[in-house]
Amino acid sequence: MGALSPMHILLIALVALLLFGPNKLPELGRGFGRMFREFKDATNGNEGNANEVPRDMNPAKKELAPSNEKPSAH
């Protein structure tokens, strides 16, 4: 699928103007811009973290001492 041509963008803007009216359109644009910015910030904030291993996920450094207790049957 190709990119939007200027004619497509104009048609979308005209339909949006007819549907929402000139008073509601700026508010919708601000809301869309805010949503897009938050999405972009959220996706950029997670870059580089995928390869990091949390500290509690690392294997134990010390071995446990053997236990003197015998397993019990239930």
C-alpha positions in Angstrom: 0.0 0.0 0.0 1.4 3.4 -1.0 1.8 6.5 1.0 -1.0 9.1 1.3 -1.0 11.6 -1.5 -1.9 15.3 -0.8 -5.3 14.6 -2.4 -6.0 11.8 0.1 -5.0 14.0 3.0 -7.2 16.8 1.8 -10.1 14.4 1.4 -9.6 13.0 5.0 -9.4 16.6 6.3 -12.7 17.6 4.5 -14.5 14.5 5.9 -13.2 15.2 9.4 -14.4 18.8 9.1 -17.8 17.7 8.0 -18.2 15.1 10.7 -16.9 17.0 13.7 -17.3 20.7 12.7 -14.8 23.6 12.9 -15.2 24.0 16.7 -14.4 20.4 17.7 -11.6 19.8 15.2 -8.7 21.6 17.0 -9.6 19.7 20.2 -9.5 16.4 18.4 -6.2 17.3 16.8 -4.6 18.2 20.2 -5.9 14.9 21.7 -4.5 12.9 18.8 -1.1 14.7 19.0 -1.0 14.1 22.8 -1.8 10.4 22.3 0.8 10.0 19.5 3.5 11.7 21.7 2.7 9.5 24.7 2.9 6.4 22.5 6.2 7.6 21.0 7.6 8.3 24.4 6.5 4.9 25.7 8.1 3.0 22.8 11.3 5.0 23.0 11.6 4.6 26.8 11.8 0.8 26.5 14.6 0.8 23.9 17.8 -0.9 25.2 16.0 -2.6 28.1 15.2 -5.8 26.2 18.7 -7.2 26.6 19.1 -6.3 30.3 18.6 -9.1 32.8 17.2 -8.0 36.2 19.5 -8.6 39.1 17.2 -11.2 40.7 17.2 -13.2 37.5 21.0 -13.9 37.7 21.9 -17.4 39.0 22.9 -17.8 42.6 26.5 -17.2 43.4 26.7 -19.6 46.4 25.7 -23.2 46.7 23.5 -24.3 49.5 24.9 -26.5 52.3 23.5 -30.0 52.2 20.6 -30.6 54.6 20.6 -33.2 57.3 16.8 -33.6 57.2 15.2 -36.6 55.6 12.3 -36.1 53.3 9.0 -36.9 54.8 6.2 -38.8 53.1 2.8 -37.2 53.0 
